[in-house]
Amino acid sequence: QVQLVESGGGLVQPGGSLRLSCVASPSIANIIRMGWYRQAPGKQRELVITISNGGSTNAADSVEGRFTISSDTAKNTVYLQMNSLKPEDSAVYYCNALLFVGFSTYEYWGQGTQVTVSS
């Protein structure tokens, strides 16, 4: 069982930056991939960016070059650095973790944090 808690959301002007954090408890051991998804009103949840336990990342085309993901294993935390934010980036951002135990995978979600990009 893994619990994910996001923080760092808020209101930012277009062109601004924001950093989201996701703390996994009790630890990120056995987590093979973590990432961020987002959901805007009336739209489906979509991939933003992920990072594997080997360090490889996968980002949506819409955020490539603007958003980066990083992890701090000592703090059991994954970060999403968002730069050059656009109004279309406004959404609830969810932290996601994929856990591998035995021969099974388990997926976990955080409660979400709101990001609003507006002047």
N, C-alpha and C positions, 0 to 999 in steps of 0.2 A: 504494500500500500504506500502510495506517495501522495503527499499534499503539496499543492503549488499555490503560492501566494504572490500575486503581482502588486506592484506599486509603481508610482511615477507618472501616472496619467495626469491629464489636465488640459487647460486651454492654452494654445500657443498661436502666435500670428503666422501667416504664410511666410515661408522662408526661414522660419525659426527651427530650433532643435529641441529635442526631448529625449530623455533616457528612461526606459522602462527596466524594472528589475523583476526577476522571478526567483523566489527562494523555494527550493525543494526540501521537504523534510520527510523522513529523518535524514536522508542523504541522497546524493545522485549516483550512488553505487548501483550497478545493474541497469542504469538508464543508458540506453544506446543512442538516443536522439532526443534533443529538446528543441523547442522552437516557439515561434509566435504565429498566431493566426489572427484574423480580424473579421469583424462582421459589422457592416453598416446597415442602417435601417432599410428594411425591404430587400436586402440582398443576402445571398448565402455566405456562410463563413468561408474564408479563403486563406490560403497559405500566404504568409508574409516571408518568413525566412526560418531555416532550421540549421542546427549544427549537430554533427554526429559526435560520438565519444572519441572518434579519431581526429576530429577537428575540421572535417570537411563541411562546407556550408552550401545551402541551396536557397536561392532567393527568387522571389517572383520578379518578373521583368519590370513591373511597375515600380519597384523599390530598388532595383539594382543600381549601385553607385551612390545611393542616398542613405540606405539603412545598412547597418552592420550588426552582427551578433557575436557575442563573446561569452566565455564562461570562466568562472572562478571556482574551481573544484574545492578549494579550501573553505569557501563560503557557501558551497552548494547553491550557487547563484548563476543565473544566466541573464545577460543584459541585452537590451535592444537599443542601439543608438540610432536615433532618427534625425537626419539632417535635411535641410531644404524641404521642409514639410509643405504639403499642398492641401487645400481644402478637401480634396478627394481622399486624403489619408485619414480623415475623420472616421472613427469607428470605435467599437469596443474591441480591445486587444486582449487575446487570450493566450496564456502560456500553455504549452503542451509538452508532455513527456511520454516517451515510449520506453517501457520497461521490459526487459527480457529476463525471465526466470524459468529455469528448467528448459522446456521446449515450447514455452508459451510466451506471447507478448501481451502486454497490458498497456492501455492508453489512459492517460490522466489529463484533466483540464483544470486550470485555475478558474477563479470566479469572474475574471475579466476586469479590465480597467479602461475607463473612457478616455479617448484622445479626441480633442476637438481643435481643428485648425480653422481659425476664423479671425478676421480683422474687426 
